[in-house]
């Protein structure tokens, strides 16, 4: 029997439950699989209006984005293979929770390793790609609508649970998601593209620099932030070497796997 290369891509069309998005995972040369990726379809959306830029339509070509944020399990596999230091989990748990306390350099070191392991180019999403994917053909401030108090079906946010257990005094989502800190990925309903945790849980690094070349951009809000900072427009800038307990990342797969 002919042996199947360990880096062969597995493609799966999800249709059994009425889902019409396509996902795939690349084999890793060292064994196991890379992140589950979702094919985000070609489309357009309107940006601007809340910044100095006038509202305008942006066209986005099809691309593949991680269905989930990169987890500790995935990142820890990379650290074992490369000898890189493991990031702290603050005692909240590792495994299927999104990796936190990683810098821009840490994220890109993982991506370089993933590219080598899969023979396919991976990178961080651009801000345009990220926002388009987060909106998933919607025009509301959140993919479930404009009401922040409906967040708990769709995202791990600063809610009644977080307010009671963490004691933060700022505004909160008046609902209950049962997570006071970071939640395992995929615990809430996905958006129309089949992407989980695009808002809340952890801020996500994107590829763009800020106006300050030493700063990097985070999108999407996190488990601890008020409603105004947890929506498709939300944006935060941090130093390139900063490691935060409320920030992680997901990846984009580019082109075809190289033989």
C-alpha positions as CSV (number, residue, x, y, z in Angstrom):
1,X,0.0,0.0,0.0
2,X,1.3,3.4,-0.9
3,X,2.3,5.5,2.1
4,X,0.5,8.8,2.5
5,X,2.9,11.7,3.2
6,X,2.6,12.9,6.8
7,X,2.2,16.5,5.6
8,X,-0.8,15.8,3.4
9,X,-3.7,18.2,3.8
10,X,-6.9,16.8,5.1
11,X,-9.9,18.7,3.7
12,X,-13.4,18.3,5.1
13,X,-16.7,19.8,3.8
14,X,-19.0,20.3,6.7
15,X,-22.5,19.6,5.6
16,X,-24.1,17.1,8.0
17,X,-25.4,19.9,10.2
18,X,-26.4,22.3,7.4
19,X,-23.0,24.0,7.6
20,X,-21.7,25.2,4.3
21,X,-18.1,26.3,5.1
22,X,-15.0,24.3,4.2
23,X,-12.2,23.5,6.6
24,X,-8.9,21.8,6.4
25,X,-5.9,20.8,8.6
26,X,-2.3,20.2,7.5
27,X,-0.3,17.3,8.7
28,X,2.8,18.2,10.7
29,X,6.1,16.6,9.6
30,X,6.8,15.7,13.2
31,X,3.3,14.1,13.6
32,X,-0.1,15.4,14.4
33,X,-2.0,18.2,12.8
34,X,-1.8,21.9,12.4
35,X,-4.6,24.3,13.3
36,X,-8.0,23.8,11.8
37,X,-8.5,26.3,9.1
38,X,-11.7,27.8,7.6
39,X,-12.0,28.9,4.0
40,X,-13.4,32.5,4.3
41,X,-15.2,33.4,1.1
42,X,-14.6,36.4,-1.1
43,X,-16.7,39.4,-0.3
44,X,-16.7,43.0,0.8
45,X,-17.5,45.2,3.8
46,X,-17.6,48.8,4.8
47,X,-15.0,50.2,7.1
48,X,-14.4,53.7,8.4
49,X,-16.8,56.3,9.8
50,X,-15.7,55.9,13.4
51,X,-12.1,57.1,12.7
52,X,-10.6,59.8,10.6
53,X,-11.2,57.8,7.5
54,X,-14.4,58.3,5.6
55,X,-16.6,55.1,5.2
56,X,-15.6,53.1,2.2
57,X,-16.1,49.6,0.8
58,X,-13.2,47.1,0.9
59,X,-13.0,44.0,-1.3
60,X,-11.5,40.9,0.3
61,X,-10.4,37.8,-1.6
62,X,-10.9,34.3,-0.3
63,X,-8.4,33.2,2.4
64,X,-8.0,30.6,5.1
65,X,-8.2,31.6,8.7
66,X,-7.8,29.6,11.9
67,X,-11.2,28.4,13.1
68,X,-9.9,28.9,16.7
69,X,-7.3,30.9,18.5
70,X,-3.9,29.1,18.8
71,X,-4.1,27.0,21.9
72,X,-1.6,26.2,24.6
73,X,-1.5,22.6,23.4
74,X,-0.5,23.8,19.9
75,X,2.0,26.3,21.1
76,X,3.5,24.0,23.7
77,X,4.2,21.4,21.0
78,X,6.2,24.1,19.3
79,X,8.1,24.9,22.4
80,X,9.0,21.3,23.0
81,X,10.2,20.9,19.4
82,X,12.3,24.1,19.5
83,X,13.4,24.5,23.1
84,X,11.7,27.9,23.3
85,X,10.4,29.0,26.7
86,X,6.8,28.1,27.5
87,X,4.5,31.0,28.3
88,X,2.8,31.3,31.6
89,X,-0.9,30.4,31.9
90,X,-1.4,32.4,35.2
91,X,-2.8,29.2,36.8
92,X,-5.9,29.3,34.6
93,X,-5.1,26.1,32.7
94,X,-3.4,25.2,29.4
95,X,-4.5,22.5,26.9
96,X,-7.4,23.8,24.8
97,X,-7.3,27.4,26.2
98,X,-5.9,30.0,23.9
99,X,-2.2,30.7,24.4
100,X,-1.6,33.9,26.3
101,X,1.5,35.8,27.5
102,X,3.1,35.7,24.1
103,X,4.7,38.6,22.2
104,X,4.8,39.5,18.6
105,X,8.1,37.7,18.2
106,X,6.7,34.6,20.0
107,X,3.7,34.5,17.7
108,X,5.9,34.8,14.6
109,X,8.4,32.2,15.8
110,X,5.5,29.7,16.1
111,X,4.2,30.7,12.7
112,X,7.7,30.1,11.1
113,X,7.8,26.7,12.8
114,X,4.3,25.9,11.6
115,X,5.3,26.9,8.0
116,X,8.3,24.5,8.1
117,X,6.2,21.7,9.6
118,X,3.4,21.9,7.0
119,X,5.2,23.0,3.9
120,X,2.6,25.7,3.5
121,X,3.1,29.4,4.3
122,X,1.3,30.7,7.4
123,X,1.1,34.2,8.8
124,X,-0.9,36.6,11.0
125,X,-4.1,38.0,9.4
126,X,-4.1,41.6,8.3
127,X,-6.5,44.0,10.0
128,X,-8.7,44.0,6.9
129,X,-8.9,40.2,6.9
130,X,-9.5,40.0,10.6
131,X,-12.4,42.5,10.6
132,X,-14.0,41.0,7.5
133,X,-13.8,37.5,9.1
134,X,-15.1,38.8,12.4
135,X,-18.1,40.5,10.8
136,X,-19.0,37.5,8.6
137,X,-21.2,39.4,6.2
138,X,-22.9,41.5,9.0
139,X,-22.9,45.2,9.4
140,X,-23.7,45.4,13.2
141,X,-21.0,46.2,15.7
142,X,-21.0,42.5,16.7
143,X,-21.7,39.5,14.5
144,X,-24.7,38.6,16.6
145,X,-26.1,42.2,16.6
146,X,-25.7,45.5,18.3
147,X,-26.9,44.4,21.8
148,X,-23.8,43.7,24.0
149,X,-26.0,41.9,26.6
150,X,-26.5,39.1,24.2
151,X,-22.8,38.4,24.1
152,X,-22.8,35.4,26.4
153,X,-24.1,33.0,23.8
154,X,-21.3,33.9,21.4
155,X,-18.3,35.0,23.4
156,X,-16.3,34.9,26.6
157,X,-16.7,38.5,27.8
158,X,-16.6,40.6,31.0
159,X,-20.0,39.6,32.2
160,X,-21.8,38.9,35.5
161,X,-19.4,36.0,36.2
162,X,-16.3,38.1,35.6
163,X,-17.8,41.1,37.6
164,X,-18.6,38.9,40.6
165,X,-15.4,36.9,40.7
166,X,-12.9,39.5,39.4
167,X,-14.4,42.6,41.0
168,X,-13.7,44.9,38.1
169,X,-15.5,48.2,38.5
170,X,-15.9,49.1,34.8
171,X,-19.0,48.5,32.7
172,X,-19.9,44.9,31.8
173,X,-22.1,42.7,29.6
174,X,-25.3,42.1,31.6
175,X,-25.4,38.3,30.9
176,X,-23.7,35.2,32.2
177,X,-21.1,33.1,30.3
178,X,-19.8,31.2,33.4
179,X,-16.1,32.0,32.7
180,X,-14.3,34.5,34.9
181,X,-11.0,34.2,33.0
182,X,-9.9,32.7,29.7
183,X,-12.2,30.0,28.3
184,X,-11.3,26.9,26.3
185,X,-11.7,27.7,22.6
186,X,-15.0,26.8,20.9
187,X,-17.3,27.0,23.9
188,X,-19.6,29.5,22.3
189,X,-21.6,29.8,19.0
190,X,-19.5,30.5,15.9
191,X,-20.2,33.3,13.4
192,X,-21.6,32.7,9.9
193,X,-18.2,31.8,8.6
194,X,-17.8,29.0,11.2
195,X,-15.2,30.9,13.2
196,X,-15.2,30.7,17.0
197,X,-14.2,33.4,19.6
198,X,-13.6,36.2,17.0
199,X,-14.8,38.6,19.8
200,X,-13.9,38.2,23.4
201,X,-11.8,35.5,25.1
202,X,-8.4,37.1,24.1
203,X,-7.3,40.0,22.0
204,X,-5.7,38.8,18.8
205,X,-2.5,40.0,17.2
206,X,-2.7,41.0,13.6
207,X,0.0,41.6,11.0
208,X,-0.2,45.4,10.8
209,X,2.1,47.8,12.5
210,X,0.5,50.8,14.2
211,X,1.5,54.4,13.3
212,X,4.3,53.8,15.7
213,X,6.6,51.2,14.2
214,X,7.4,49.7,17.6
215,X,3.8,49.1,18.4
216,X,1.6,46.2,17.2
217,X,-2.2,46.0,16.8
218,X,-4.7,43.7,18.7
219,X,-8.3,43.2,17.7
220,X,-11.5,41.8,19.1
221,X,-11.6,42.5,22.8
222,X,-11.1,40.0,25.6
223,X,-12.6,38.3,28.7
224,X,-12.0,41.3,30.9
225,X,-12.8,44.4,28.8
226,X,-16.0,46.5,28.8
227,X,-18.5,46.2,26.0
228,X,-17.2,49.2,24.1
229,X,-13.9,47.4,23.6
230,X,-15.4,44.0,22.6
231,X,-16.8,44.4,19.1
232,X,-15.7,44.3,15.4
233,X,-14.3,47.8,15.6
234,X,-12.3,47.4,18.8
235,X,-8.6,48.0,18.4
236,X,-5.7,48.1,20.9
237,X,-2.0,49.0,20.3
238,X,0.7,47.4,22.4
239,X,4.5,47.4,22.4
240,X,6.0,44.7,20.1
241,X,7.7,42.9,23.1
242,X,4.6,43.1,25.4
243,X,3.2,39.8,26.7
244,X,-0.4,40.1,28.0
245,X,-2.6,37.7,29.9
246,X,-5.5,38.8,27.7
247,X,-3.9,38.5,24.3
248,X,-3.1,35.7,21.9
249,X,-3.4,35.1,18.1
250,X,-4.8,33.0,15.2
251,X,-3.2,32.3,11.9
252,X,-3.8,32.6,8.1
253,X,-2.7,29.8,5.7
254,X,-1.4,31.2,2.3
255,X,-1.6,29.4,-1.0
256,X,-0.9,25.7,-1.6
257,X,1.2,23.3,0.3
258,X,4.6,22.9,-1.3
259,X,5.7,19.4,-2.3
